[in-house]
Amino acid sequence: MRRKRASERDLSIPTPVNPERRKAALANHYVFMETYFPDTFYQGWTENRRAMVDAIFRSLKYKTAEGLAAPRGEGKSTIAKVILLYCILKRLVRFGLIICSTSEYGDQRLSDLKKLMARPKSKAFREDFPELFVPCSDVDKSAHRAKGQTIGGELTNVEWTKNQIVLPTVTLRWCPNCLTENVAESQGTGNKLTCQDCGNGFEPWEAGFSGAIVSAKGITGSIREQNVDDERPDLVLIDDPDDEESADSLTKTRKAVKKINQSIRGLAGPGESLARVMLCTIINRQCAAFLFTDRKLNPTWNGKRFRLINKWPTNMELWDEYVEKFRTDLEEGDEFGRRAHQFYLDNREAMDAGAELSNPYRYDDTKTPDGSPREVSALQQCFNVIADIGRGSFDTEFQNDPPKAESKSTESLTVGIVSGSREKYAGRLTGENPRIVPETTEYLTAFVDVQGGWLWVEVTAWSAGRCDVIDYFSFGRNILTSQYGQHTAIVERLGSLNEHWKANPYLFKSGTNFSLSCVLVDSGFEAPAVYDAVLEIGGVWRAAKGDSKYVHPKKATQGKVTSADGSPWCLSVIQHGEKLVHLVLYDPDWWKHRCQEQWLIEPIQGAKNAVYLFGSNPNEHREFSRQVASAKFVTEFDQKTGEKSYWLESRDNHLWDCHTGNHVGRSLCADSKVRAASAGNRRYGVISKRH
């Protein structure tokens, strides 16, 4: 019975449907890609795409190290996996190792390669390579089948795991010349077969891919021990060694460089060289991709950098006008920027003059609701991207030329981004009424910006990976401070604000109250008045002060609590007259970068750390959005001091300051050291969390 079941599971491999098509494809890798993956390789072969393909074959032939930086979205990963498949079929690669910035990305790249072999969209590939498709699709349905998989009664020894595959060993009885199974056993010649169509004599033969290995690793993982059954990697594909987090860390970059120079290079056998190819996009000037594509820094890597725009247009003034029109269109609700599009059509000859692009096919010509194409040229798409993410980010992502003094966030906020009127950020609006607390809220923070006798306030709800602005307003704006004196007016207004919140608490939809977890009050305008107010109110109220020259204490000292995770703030206890007051000191520039980065996250389902606003009409938030988008991070060049960067802010940016301060408040609430200090020492005040 067991033998019968095994016999029923034994796989049968048909012959290729179109042998001539298969032979032609295997004879030329470009024909292979266009024949079997036409939905992917339907555009012409640009110089940078050919360079990526050629680099892999040159590296395999001469055992060289090749580093190529291509614009984001140019198909690096897709080209790499299809060429790797081709090389495996041609037996040019017996052990391919894929290295990515993280093990998760590596697993995804291997999963993509599995899909090409086991679930290809191309019917032609399934027909022409049945000896690969049939056994791979079998184990892809259930990896448990790998152990007992047989073809012709022989085990294939296939492995199909998350981070490594060993391709099946497949013995074929087709004629290797004409790929027909019209064969007969030769008399008296042992196992030899004769093709009845071409007369070719041959023995059963193994498919070229039999036993080939492909593994995937993250660059932070263990790479040194990669021998599998005495096989060493003969090709290492490094697919984007950096991610956003590692690129911002010199420590992580140094570790990646060490892995590439030592661990990966050492995978070759004694006295041997190893084919290594890095396909990447540069993130900044300290990331591994930048270092290994710089021939002066790493001459042995044969580095090349490709740009989307090889030569910029002559008339940049017209393009500046186009970008401004495009942004205005989006902010006013025209999600396709049709006024800017018409401006380009009317001035196209002048605007295109002098421009040279590396990929003229790269644009979206799908129809918009008015019947016009979204874009009519690759150059137009470039400037649509610039309008969306800014010139600095474009130069980084698409030109592989990041600004020399790159900030943590190179893109500027706009009213459209903050309010959700831009299509990309339309999910920002929740449709909820103001003052309603989301059900998943853990902390509710408020920040108060003091301006004489009137106040600007923002209230924000925080849950895991989410930020909801549920209320913002000015309070006591029309009070005449001269009637009371400035000090008294501030104390009185802050006290009135506290009473206002007691009378009008924030509620869940069910009607249950949610008390404020932390209230920070900016003490930069009139510190003594703020100190008096927070002492009088008590509870979760604290004074706060942003200092652009803030230096984070190396360790906690008497009277100070530093953040447990190293975030740039500290909670101090200072003397105010005969009393003690707790003051939160923080680095406003660092937190502004953090805020800006979160506003730039697309608020789609599952997006981590995105910011959301109440209501459903972006126009309701125009004033709020104007203030939040008013701050710009600027880099200038000074002949004496070199480059310097700073935040350029308008005077009317109170809600931007409030939003920044709420990020500090949230960090304070979630900090274990502060909560412990609050529980053990009353002078640090109280942290309130949802129960």
TIDRENKOL-261596 format. One line per 8 residues: number of its first residue (from 1); for each residue y, z, x of C-alpha. Coordinates in nm, 2 decimals, always signed. Each point is the difference from the previous one (the first is absolute). Last residue first. Layout:
N
NUM	Y:Z:X; ...
This chain:
691
691	+5.18:+3.30:-0.66; +0.27:-0.25:+0.11; +0.17:+0.12:+0.32; +0.30:+0.22:+0.07; +0.10:+0.08:+0.35; +0.19:+0.33:+0.03; +0.26:+0.13:+0.24; -0.03:+0.04:+0.38
683	+0.15:+0.35:-0.02; -0.29:+0.11:-0.22; -0.25:-0.01:+0.29; -0.38:-0.03:-0.04; -0.03:-0.25:-0.29; +0.30:-0.20:+0.11; -0.13:-0.01:+0.36; -0.34:-0.13:-0.12
675	+0.16:-0.26:-0.22; +0.23:-0.10:+0.29; -0.29:-0.03:+0.24; -0.21:-0.20:-0.25; +0.27:-0.27:-0.06; -0.03:-0.17:-0.34; +0.33:+0.15:-0.13; +0.19:-0.07:+0.32
667	-0.11:-0.35:+0.01; +0.10:-0.05:-0.36; +0.34:+0.15:+0.08; +0.05:-0.23:+0.30; -0.07:-0.30:-0.22; +0.24:+0.14:-0.26; +0.27:+0.00:+0.27; -0.03:-0.37:+0.05
659	+0.03:-0.06:-0.38; +0.30:+0.22:-0.01; +0.17:-0.17:+0.29; -0.06:-0.34:-0.17; +0.14:+0.16:-0.32; +0.32:+0.08:+0.18; +0.06:-0.34:+0.15; +0.37:-0.05:-0.08
651	+0.14:+0.03:+0.35; -0.18:-0.31:+0.11; -0.27:+0.02:+0.26; -0.08:-0.17:+0.33; -0.31:+0.17:+0.14; -0.02:-0.02:+0.38; -0.14:-0.21:+0.29; +0.13:-0.05:+0.35
643	-0.07:-0.28:+0.24; +0.15:+0.01:+0.35; +0.22:+0.29:+0.11; +0.28:-0.18:+0.18; -0.02:-0.35:-0.15; -0.07:+0.13:-0.35; -0.25:-0.18:-0.21; -0.03:+0.10:-0.37
635	-0.30:+0.09:-0.22; +0.08:+0.10:-0.36; -0.21:+0.19:-0.26; +0.17:-0.06:-0.34; +0.08:+0.26:-0.26; +0.14:-0.12:-0.33; -0.34:-0.07:-0.16; -0.04:+0.35:-0.14
627	+0.36:+0.00:-0.13; -0.03:-0.34:-0.16; -0.34:+0.09:-0.15; +0.14:+0.31:-0.17; +0.29:-0.20:-0.13; -0.23:-0.28:-0.12; -0.26:+0.23:-0.15; +0.04:-0.08:-0.37
619	+0.01:-0.37:+0.10; -0.36:+0.01:+0.10; -0.11:+0.06:-0.36; -0.34:+0.16:-0.06; +0.08:+0.37:+0.05; -0.10:+0.25:+0.27; -0.01:-0.10:+0.36; -0.30:-0.03:+0.24
611	-0.03:+0.03:+0.38; -0.31:-0.12:+0.19; -0.19:+0.25:+0.22; -0.34:-0.18:-0.03; -0.03:-0.31:-0.21; -0.29:+0.04:-0.24; +0.16:-0.20:-0.28; +0.30:-0.18:+0.13
603	+0.33:+0.14:+0.11; +0.05:-0.23:+0.30; +0.09:+0.23:+0.30; +0.36:-0.07:+0.10; +0.13:+0.32:-0.16; -0.25:+0.19:+0.21; +0.12:-0.15:+0.32; +0.36:+0.08:-0.09
595	-0.08:+0.36:-0.06; -0.18:+0.05:+0.33; +0.28:-0.18:+0.19; +0.25:+0.24:-0.18; -0.22:+0.29:+0.09; +0.03:-0.08:+0.37; +0.37:-0.05:-0.02; +0.06:+0.33:-0.19
587	-0.17:+0.22:+0.26; -0.04:+0.34:-0.17; +0.13:+0.36:-0.02; -0.11:+0.21:-0.30; +0.21:+0.31:-0.02; -0.12:+0.34:-0.12; +0.27:+0.26:-0.06; +0.03:+0.35:+0.15
579	+0.27:+0.24:-0.12; +0.28:+0.20:+0.16; +0.22:-0.30:+0.06; -0.23:-0.30:-0.01; -0.26:+0.05:+0.28; -0.26:-0.28:+0.03; -0.37:-0.04:-0.09; -0.13:-0.33:+0.10
571	-0.24:-0.25:-0.16; -0.07:-0.29:+0.23; +0.01:-0.38:-0.06; -0.12:-0.30:+0.19; -0.36:-0.05:-0.12; -0.24:+0.15:+0.26; -0.29:+0.05:-0.24; +0.03:+0.38:-0.03
563	+0.37:-0.02:-0.04; +0.20:+0.26:+0.20; +0.07:+0.36:-0.13; +0.30:+0.17:+0.16; +0.14:+0.36:+0.01; -0.19:+0.10:+0.32; -0.11:-0.32:+0.16; -0.23:-0.28:-0.11
555	-0.09:-0.25:+0.27; +0.13:-0.31:+0.16; +0.30:+0.02:-0.23; +0.09:-0.35:-0.15; +0.33:-0.12:+0.14; +0.26:-0.10:-0.26; +0.29:-0.20:+0.13; +0.03:-0.19:-0.33
547	+0.02:+0.34:-0.18; -0.09:+0.04:-0.36; +0.07:+0.34:-0.15; -0.18:+0.18:-0.28; +0.07:+0.31:-0.20; -0.29:+0.14:-0.20; -0.08:+0.06:-0.37; -0.36:+0.08:-0.10
539	+0.08:+0.35:-0.12; +0.35:+0.12:+0.09; +0.30:-0.08:-0.22; +0.24:+0.23:+0.17; -0.12:-0.07:+0.35; +0.00:-0.37:-0.08; +0.36:+0.02:-0.12; +0.14:+0.21:+0.29
531	-0.16:-0.23:+0.25; +0.14:-0.31:-0.17; +0.35:+0.15:+0.00; -0.03:+0.09:+0.37; -0.13:-0.35:+0.08; +0.28:-0.21:-0.15; -0.07:-0.37:+0.05; -0.31:+0.00:+0.22
523	-0.19:+0.26:-0.21; -0.21:-0.25:-0.19; -0.20:+0.19:-0.27; -0.38:-0.01:+0.00; -0.18:+0.10:-0.32; -0.38:+0.05:+0.03; -0.29:+0.03:-0.25; +0.20:-0.06:-0.31
515	-0.18:+0.13:-0.31; -0.22:-0.22:-0.21; +0.02:+0.09:-0.37; -0.26:-0.11:-0.25; +0.11:-0.24:-0.27; -0.32:-0.21:+0.00; +0.19:-0.29:+0.16; +0.06:+0.24:+0.30
507	+0.33:+0.17:+0.01; +0.31:+0.06:+0.22; +0.20:+0.30:-0.11; +0.32:-0.02:-0.20; +0.14:+0.35:-0.04; -0.12:+0.12:+0.33; +0.11:-0.33:+0.16; +0.35:+0.04:-0.13
499	+0.01:+0.36:+0.11; -0.08:-0.11:+0.36; +0.27:-0.27:-0.03; +0.25:+0.25:-0.12; -0.08:+0.22:+0.31; +0.06:-0.30:+0.22; +0.32:-0.08:-0.17; +0.13:+0.36:+0.03
491	-0.08:+0.02:+0.37; +0.16:-0.33:+0.07; +0.31:+0.08:-0.21; +0.04:+0.34:+0.17; +0.01:-0.16:+0.35; +0.23:-0.28:-0.11; +0.26:+0.21:-0.17; -0.02:+0.08:-0.37
483	+0.27:-0.22:-0.15; +0.02:-0.22:+0.31; -0.36:-0.10:-0.06; +0.09:-0.18:-0.32; -0.33:-0.07:-0.17; -0.06:-0.36:-0.09; -0.32:-0.06:+0.20; -0.18:+0.31:-0.14
475	-0.34:-0.15:+0.06; -0.09:-0.35:+0.12; -0.34:-0.13:-0.11; -0.35:-0.08:+0.11; -0.33:+0.05:-0.18; -0.37:-0.10:+0.01; -0.03:-0.16:+0.35; -0.37:-0.03:+0.03
467	-0.17:+0.01:+0.35; -0.37:-0.07:+0.04; -0.28:+0.04:+0.26; -0.13:+0.33:-0.13; +0.26:+0.12:-0.25; +0.38:+0.06:+0.03; +0.26:+0.01:-0.27; +0.36:-0.06:+0.10
459	+0.33:+0.15:-0.13; +0.33:-0.15:+0.14; +0.34:+0.17:-0.02; +0.36:-0.08:+0.08; +0.23:+0.30:-0.03; +0.36:+0.07:-0.10; +0.23:+0.28:+0.12; +0.05:-0.15:+0.35
451	-0.27:-0.26:+0.06; -0.33:+0.18:+0.04; -0.32:-0.21:+0.02; -0.28:+0.18:-0.19; -0.36:-0.07:+0.07; -0.27:+0.07:-0.26; -0.38:+0.03:+0.04; -0.29:+0.00:-0.24
443	-0.34:+0.05:+0.16; -0.36:-0.07:-0.09; +0.06:-0.27:-0.27; -0.31:-0.17:-0.14; +0.12:+0.01:-0.36; +0.33:-0.17:+0.07; +0.30:+0.22:-0.08; +0.23:-0.14:-0.27
435	+0.38:+0.05:+0.09; +0.08:-0.37:-0.08; -0.21:-0.18:-0.26; -0.30:-0.19:+0.13; -0.02:-0.38:+0.04; -0.14:+0.04:+0.35; +0.25:-0.22:+0.18; -0.11:-0.08:+0.36
427	-0.25:-0.27:-0.11; +0.28:-0.26:+0.02; +0.01:+0.03:+0.38; -0.12:-0.35:+0.10; +0.18:-0.15:-0.29; +0.34:+0.15:+0.11; +0.16:+0.19:-0.28; -0.18:+0.31:+0.11
419	+0.31:+0.21:+0.03; -0.06:+0.07:+0.38; -0.10:-0.35:+0.10; +0.26:-0.17:-0.21; +0.28:+0.23:+0.12; -0.09:-0.09:+0.36; -0.17:+0.19:+0.28; +0.01:-0.12:+0.35
411	-0.30:-0.11:+0.21; -0.04:+0.10:+0.36; -0.16:+0.34:-0.06; -0.12:+0.22:+0.29; +0.27:-0.16:+0.21; -0.04:-0.28:+0.24; +0.23:-0.02:+0.30; -0.13:-0.32:+0.15
403	-0.04:-0.17:-0.33; -0.35:-0.13:-0.06; -0.08:-0.36:+0.12; -0.34:-0.10:-0.14; +0.19:-0.25:-0.21; -0.17:+0.07:-0.33; -0.05:+0.37:-0.02; +0.26:+0.12:+0.25
395	+0.27:-0.26:-0.05; -0.05:+0.04:-0.37; +0.03:+0.38:+0.02; +0.33:-0.03:+0.18; +0.13:-0.28:-0.22; -0.04:+0.20:-0.33; -0.30:+0.06:-0.23; +0.08:-0.19:-0.31
387	+0.29:-0.23:+0.10; -0.19:-0.07:+0.32; -0.31:-0.09:-0.19; +0.20:-0.24:-0.22; +0.15:-0.13:+0.32; -0.34:-0.09:+0.14; -0.11:-0.14:-0.33; +0.29:-0.24:+0.01
379	-0.10:-0.12:+0.34; -0.35:-0.06:-0.12; +0.13:-0.24:-0.25; +0.03:-0.06:-0.38; -0.03:+0.35:-0.14; -0.06:+0.14:-0.34; -0.05:-0.35:-0.14; +0.21:-0.08:-0.31
371	-0.15:+0.00:-0.35; +0.24:+0.26:-0.15; -0.27:+0.26:+0.00; -0.07:-0.04:+0.37; -0.25:-0.26:+0.13; -0.21:+0.06:+0.31; +0.15:-0.15:+0.32; -0.06:+0.30:+0.22
363	+0.07:-0.07:+0.37; -0.18:-0.02:+0.33; -0.07:-0.37:+0.06; +0.27:-0.05:+0.26; -0.18:+0.24:+0.24; +0.16:+0.03:+0.34; +0.34:-0.06:-0.14; +0.30:-0.19:+0.15
355	+0.35:+0.03:-0.14; +0.29:-0.20:+0.13; +0.12:-0.12:-0.34; -0.19:+0.15:-0.29; +0.32:+0.17:-0.15; +0.21:-0.32:+0.03; -0.27:-0.22:-0.16; -0.08:+0.27:-0.26
347	+0.35:+0.06:-0.14; -0.05:-0.07:-0.37; -0.37:+0.09:+0.01; +0.09:+0.33:+0.18; +0.26:+0.10:-0.25; -0.24:-0.08:-0.28; -0.25:+0.24:+0.15; +0.27:+0.27:+0.03
339	+0.08:-0.04:-0.37; -0.37:+0.00:-0.08; -0.08:+0.33:+0.18; -0.35:+0.03:-0.14; +0.03:+0.36:-0.14; +0.33:-0.07:-0.16; +0.07:+0.36:-0.12; +0.35:+0.06:+0.14
331	-0.13:+0.16:+0.31; -0.22:-0.29:+0.06; +0.28:-0.26:-0.03; +0.22:+0.21:+0.22; -0.26:+0.01:+0.27; -0.04:-0.38:-0.01; +0.37:-0.06:+0.00; +0.04:+0.22:+0.31
323	-0.29:-0.18:+0.17; +0.15:-0.34:-0.08; +0.34:+0.10:+0.13; -0.15:+0.11:+0.33; -0.19:-0.33:+0.00; +0.32:-0.20:-0.04; +0.15:+0.20:+0.29; -0.31:-0.07:+0.21
315	+0.09:-0.37:+0.04; -0.20:-0.11:+0.30; -0.34:+0.11:-0.14; -0.21:+0.21:+0.23; -0.25:-0.15:+0.24; -0.36:+0.10:+0.04; +0.00:+0.17:-0.34; -0.35:+0.14:-0.08
307	-0.04:+0.13:+0.35; -0.29:+0.00:+0.24; -0.06:+0.23:+0.29; -0.24:-0.08:+0.28; -0.17:+0.23:+0.25; -0.24:-0.12:+0.26; -0.16:+0.35:+0.02; -0.01:+0.02:+0.38
299	+0.38:+0.00:+0.02; +0.03:+0.34:-0.18; +0.36:+0.13:+0.04; +0.15:-0.33:+0.11; -0.21:-0.20:-0.23; +0.10:+0.20:-0.31; -0.26:-0.06:-0.27; -0.19:+0.32:+0.10
291	+0.30:+0.23:-0.01; +0.14:-0.12:-0.34; -0.34:+0.02:-0.17; -0.05:+0.35:+0.15; +0.31:+0.13:-0.17; +0.32:+0.11:+0.19; +0.23:-0.29:-0.09; -0.07:+0.01:-0.38
283	-0.25:-0.13:-0.25; -0.13:-0.31:+0.18; -0.26:-0.21:-0.19; -0.35:-0.03:+0.14; -0.29:-0.21:+0.12; -0.15:+0.15:+0.32; -0.28:-0.20:+0.16; -0.24:+0.14:+0.26
275	-0.29:-0.20:+0.16; -0.16:+0.23:+0.25; -0.04:-0.03:+0.38; -0.31:+0.10:+0.20; -0.06:+0.20:+0.32; -0.18:+0.27:-0.18; -0.03:-0.09:-0.37; +0.30:-0.04:-0.22
267	+0.09:+0.29:-0.23; +0.24:+0.14:+0.27; +0.28:-0.22:-0.12; -0.02:+0.17:-0.34; +0.00:+0.36:+0.14; +0.25:-0.05:+0.28; +0.29:-0.22:-0.07; -0.04:-0.02:-0.37
259	-0.08:+0.37:-0.04; +0.28:+0.10:+0.23; +0.25:-0.21:-0.19; -0.11:+0.16:-0.33; +0.04:+0.35:+0.15; +0.35:-0.09:+0.13; +0.09:-0.14:-0.35; -0.12:+0.32:-0.17
251	+0.22:+0.22:+0.23; +0.30:-0.23:-0.03; -0.02:+0.04:-0.38; +0.19:-0.24:-0.23; -0.25:-0.28:+0.05; -0.28:+0.25:-0.09; +0.14:+0.07:-0.34; +0.09:-0.36:-0.10
243	-0.33:-0.14:+0.11; -0.09:-0.13:+0.34; -0.30:-0.18:+0.16; +0.04:-0.30:-0.23; -0.34:-0.18:+0.01; -0.15:+0.05:+0.35; -0.29:-0.24:+0.01; -0.25:+0.09:+0.28
235	-0.24:-0.27:+0.09; -0.32:+0.02:+0.21; -0.09:+0.35:-0.11; -0.29:+0.15:+0.18; -0.37:-0.04:-0.11; -0.25:+0.25:+0.15; -0.13:+0.07:-0.35; +0.35:+0.08:-0.11
227	+0.24:+0.09:+0.28; +0.34:+0.12:-0.14; +0.05:+0.33:+0.18; +0.36:+0.00:+0.11; +0.18:-0.05:-0.33; +0.02:+0.34:-0.17; +0.28:+0.00:-0.25; +0.37:-0.03:+0.02
219	-0.02:-0.38:+0.03; -0.18:-0.01:-0.33; -0.34:-0.17:+0.03; -0.19:-0.29:-0.15; -0.34:-0.14:+0.11; -0.15:-0.35:-0.02; -0.34:-0.07:+0.14; -0.20:-0.32:+0.01
211	-0.38:+0.04:-0.05; -0.05:-0.35:-0.12; +0.33:-0.20:-0.01; -0.14:-0.31:+0.16; -0.28:-0.02:-0.25; -0.34:+0.05:+0.16; -0.24:-0.29:+0.06; -0.34:-0.11:-0.12
203	-0.12:-0.24:+0.27; +0.11:-0.36:+0.03; -0.10:-0.37:+0.00; +0.26:-0.24:-0.14; -0.15:-0.30:-0.18; +0.32:-0.06:-0.20; -0.12:+0.03:-0.36; -0.35:+0.15:+0.03
195	+0.13:+0.27:+0.24; -0.28:+0.13:+0.22; -0.10:+0.36:+0.04; -0.13:+0.19:+0.30; -0.18:+0.33:-0.05; -0.31:-0.08:+0.21; +0.00:-0.36:+0.11; -0.34:-0.12:-0.11
187	+0.12:-0.20:-0.30; +0.37:+0.02:-0.06; +0.09:+0.20:-0.32; +0.19:-0.21:-0.25; +0.37:-0.01:-0.09; +0.21:-0.10:-0.30; +0.21:+0.31:+0.03; +0.31:-0.19:+0.08
179	+0.28:+0.11:+0.23; +0.04:-0.33:+0.17; -0.03:+0.12:+0.36; -0.11:+0.36:-0.03; -0.29:-0.11:-0.22; -0.06:+0.28:-0.24; -0.25:+0.27:+0.07; +0.26:+0.28:+0.04
171	-0.04:+0.35:+0.14; +0.28:+0.23:-0.12; +0.10:+0.32:+0.19; +0.24:+0.16:-0.23; +0.36:+0.09:+0.11; +0.06:+0.34:+0.15; +0.30:+0.15:-0.18; +0.21:+0.30:+0.10
163	+0.28:+0.21:-0.15; -0.11:+0.06:-0.37; -0.36:-0.10:+0.05; -0.20:-0.32:-0.04; -0.29:-0.02:+0.25; -0.25:-0.29:+0.00; -0.33:+0.04:+0.17; -0.12:-0.33:-0.16
155	-0.35:+0.12:-0.05; -0.26:-0.29:-0.01; -0.19:-0.10:-0.31; +0.17:-0.34:-0.02; +0.33:+0.18:-0.03; -0.02:+0.38:-0.03; +0.24:+0.28:-0.10; -0.15:+0.34:+0.01
147	+0.26:+0.20:+0.18; +0.30:-0.21:-0.12; -0.08:+0.06:-0.37; +0.17:+0.34:+0.00; +0.33:-0.18:+0.07; +0.00:-0.12:-0.37; +0.17:-0.31:-0.13; +0.13:-0.07:+0.35
139	-0.36:+0.01:+0.12; -0.10:-0.31:-0.20; +0.33:-0.18:+0.05; -0.06:+0.03:+0.37; -0.36:-0.13:-0.02; +0.10:-0.31:-0.21; +0.34:-0.08:+0.16; -0.12:-0.03:+0.36
131	-0.30:-0.23:-0.03; +0.17:-0.17:-0.30; +0.28:-0.13:+0.23; +0.09:-0.34:-0.16; -0.03:+0.09:-0.37; +0.17:+0.34:+0.02; +0.27:-0.15:+0.22; +0.06:-0.29:-0.24
123	+0.02:+0.24:-0.30; +0.30:+0.16:+0.17; +0.09:+0.33:-0.15; -0.22:+0.17:+0.25; -0.18:+0.31:-0.11; -0.25:+0.09:+0.27; +0.14:-0.16:+0.31; +0.37:-0.01:-0.07
115	-0.03:+0.34:-0.18; -0.16:+0.16:+0.31; +0.30:-0.11:+0.21; +0.24:+0.16:-0.25; -0.20:+0.32:+0.01; +0.02:-0.01:+0.38; +0.38:-0.02:-0.02; +0.01:+0.28:-0.26
107	-0.21:+0.23:+0.22; +0.24:-0.07:+0.29; +0.30:+0.08:-0.22; -0.17:+0.34:-0.09; -0.08:+0.06:+0.36; +0.36:-0.01:+0.09; +0.23:-0.23:+0.21; -0.27:-0.27:+0.01
99	-0.27:-0.10:+0.24; -0.26:-0.26:-0.09; -0.30:-0.03:+0.24; -0.21:-0.32:+0.00; -0.34:-0.01:+0.15; -0.19:-0.32:+0.03; +0.29:-0.24:+0.01; -0.02:-0.37:+0.09
91	-0.32:-0.02:-0.21; +0.15:-0.29:-0.20; -0.04:+0.20:-0.32; +0.15:+0.31:+0.17; +0.29:-0.21:+0.13; +0.07:-0.13:-0.35; -0.01:+0.35:-0.15; +0.24:+0.12:+0.27
83	+0.23:-0.29:-0.08; +0.00:+0.09:-0.37; +0.07:+0.37:+0.08; +0.28:-0.07:+0.24; +0.17:-0.26:-0.21; +0.01:+0.24:-0.30; +0.13:+0.29:+0.21; +0.28:-0.20:+0.15
75	+0.10:-0.18:-0.32; +0.37:-0.05:+0.06; +0.10:+0.29:-0.23; +0.20:+0.19:+0.25; +0.12:-0.23:+0.28; -0.23:-0.05:+0.30; -0.04:+0.21:+0.32; -0.27:-0.14:+0.22
67	-0.17:+0.18:+0.29; -0.29:-0.17:+0.19; -0.22:+0.17:+0.25; -0.23:-0.24:+0.18; -0.37:-0.05:+0.02; +0.04:-0.38:+0.09; -0.19:-0.16:-0.29; +0.02:+0.28:-0.26
59	+0.37:+0.07:+0.08; +0.08:-0.37:-0.03; -0.19:-0.02:-0.33; +0.19:+0.30:-0.14; +0.34:-0.12:+0.13; -0.05:-0.35:-0.15; -0.03:+0.14:-0.35; +0.32:+0.22:+0.03
51	+0.19:-0.28:+0.17; -0.10:-0.24:-0.28; +0.16:+0.24:-0.25; +0.31:+0.03:+0.22; +0.04:-0.38:+0.02; -0.05:-0.06:-0.36; -0.32:-0.14:-0.15; +0.09:-0.16:-0.33
43	-0.06:+0.19:-0.32; -0.32:+0.02:-0.20; -0.18:+0.25:+0.22; -0.06:+0.28:-0.25; -0.11:-0.18:-0.31; -0.18:-0.25:+0.21; -0.24:+0.25:+0.16; -0.32:-0.19:+0.06
35	+0.13:-0.34:+0.10; +0.35:+0.10:+0.13; -0.14:+0.27:+0.23; -0.30:-0.20:+0.13; +0.22:-0.31:+0.06; +0.23:+0.22:+0.21; -0.30:+0.14:+0.18; -0.13:-0.34:+0.10
27	-0.37:-0.10:+0.05; -0.12:+0.27:-0.24; +0.19:-0.16:-0.28; -0.14:-0.35:+0.07; -0.35:+0.13:+0.02; +0.03:+0.19:-0.33; +0.15:-0.30:-0.18; -0.29:-0.22:+0.13
19	-0.26:+0.25:-0.11; +0.12:+0.02:-0.36; -0.22:+0.21:-0.22; -0.13:+0.22:+0.29; -0.37:+0.08:-0.02; -0.12:+0.28:-0.23; -0.08:+0.35:+0.13; -0.26:+0.20:-0.19
11	+0.02:+0.38:+0.00; -0.30:+0.23:-0.02; +0.06:+0.24:-0.29; -0.30:-0.13:-0.19; -0.22:+0.03:+0.31; +0.11:+0.36:+0.05; -0.09:+0.08:-0.36; -0.35:-0.17:+0.05
3	-0.05:+0.19:+0.33; +0.07:+0.33:-0.18; -0.24:-0.09:-0.28
